[in-house]
Amino acid sequence: MLKRTALFSAHQKLGAKLIDFGGWEMPVQYTSITDEHLAVRNAAGIFDISHMGEVTVSGAGAESFLNFILTNDIRKLASGEGQYTLMCNERGGVIDDLYAYKLSAEVYLLIINASRTAADVPWLKSQWEKFPQRNEVNLTDASHNYSALAVQGPLVKNFINEAISGASISAMRVQCVTDLKKNQIGGFHFEHGCILVSRTGYTGEDGFEIVGEDAAIQHAWNKILEIGKPFGIKPCGLGARDTLRTEVCYPLYGHELDEETTPMEAGLGFFVALEKGEFNGRSMLAEQKANGVKKKCVAFKMTDKSAPPRPHYPIFGNDEKIGEVTSGTQSPSLNLGIGMGFVPPESAKPDTKIEIEIRGKRFAAAVVKKPIYQKS
Amino acid sequence: MSNIPSDLKFAKSHEWVRVSGDTAAIGITDHAQSELTDVVFVELPEVGRKVKAGEACAVVESVKTASDIYSPVSGEIVALNQPVADNPALVNTEPYAGGWFFKIKLSHPAELNALLSPEDYKKQIGG
């Protein structure tokens, strides 16, 4: 029995094609993945992300607890700020990648992957059990309390203040939604309750992610679609979400990240604050920073005309299999095959020639710098 | 409502057949292309290849997935539609015209009788 978000009937009304994603019945597309992708790049798109998980961590010990279990330095955050971060096991393997927001002095909100909520919550609880000051830390899985949506695209800033009006009332204090800077989060009054709005996203475009109770998010979905209509907003499914994030080389758990892969191997060392002190996985990550990694996540473009590269397709270098594709697609923005995959460090330099094996035949590709797609 | 031309025969796997003398042109139906959407790549078989009815011999890729195309009839591939290889979107815009894949010289024309009529195909796709 698949789970459904509070926006499920909205997806049905819009004629969405529905698929199973991590146990949730979610829209993969409404009209066409290409159209939805290009709407986000050129105008605006709205995504249901209610399947994602939310965990609140509060109390006097919350900051040190989170700084121990996450790789980035949470002390950098002022109230109303968020950061991308990773949660590692003792071997430095990634349990999840996530956003951590400081809502106020002792209150934090973690937004975690839908496919990892069932793994993350027991892990968080077990870490809390071991934490010496656990009586100063309140940890709550609030996933079933919240829905969420993302609205992304260059034109969003032209209409979002009309959809969500007024100054913020909590976290980052701003006069209007568009005064939020990248990675900032504010609480706003809204119909059916308060909503949290952050200037974040998974597409490489400007945009916002909005978390709130079911009724508020249902209202926000309809209101944003209505107000954004003259700007060309489209509802967008998981298909476009995947092509958009692949173009800008954002990792997807289960593809570029898993419990046997470290942030260093995935190219995410920027989000690992080795200097902050002890945290889960630190010794392995420090060792990899000092001595290098055995596998590296690279981005590539097809240079031969070919079918699109896809996850698990073999990567060849000098006639030998050297790795596998982790994410791959036909890029709607660039009109060619693109992807990411792991190769040995000696094959990871941009311009390195590689081949991707597609249905038994090899096609030429080249390693490129990340991101593959960049706005000009 | 899916378009189902009355002069064609159909396979259960959503390929259509247009017979012309002892050869047949093969493509995929309007229903199939609307399920796929966004065709980005078409891989055609080689001219001269002999195929059996039901054999996978071409591939259609959308943004999201790769799908095998099965020859509805047995015979030899005698012609390919290069424009659809160059412009895969033709599969979506002209599934019965510019979006054809290849032509086969029929080795067992009696196989045509086992294919679906337009009415039977319409029933199959729930029309």
Contacts between the chains, C-beta under 8 A, distances in Angstrom:
chain1	res1	chain2	res2	distance
A	28	B	64	6.9
A	29	B	37	6.8
A	29	B	64	7.9
A	31	B	37	7.7
A	32	B	37	4.6
A	32	B	38	5.2
A	33	B	37	6.8
A	33	B	38	5.3
A	33	B	62	7.7
A	33	B	63	4.4
A	33	B	64	6.3
A	34	B	37	7.8
A	34	B	38	4.6
A	34	B	63	6.2
A	239	B	63	6.4
A	239	B	64	5.4
A	243	B	63	6.3
A	306	B	41	7.6
A	307	B	41	4.4
A	307	B	43	6.2
A	307	B	59	6.9
A	307	B	61	5.1
A	307	B	66	6.8
A	308	B	40	6.2
A	308	B	41	6.4
A	308	B	61	6.0
A	308	B	63	7.6
A	310	B	66	7.3
A	329	B	63	6.2
A	330	B	40	4.0
A	330	B	41	6.9
A	330	B	61	7.5
A	330	B	63	5.6
A	332	B	63	7.0
A	359	B	43	7.6
A	359	B	59	7.1
A	359	B	66	8.0
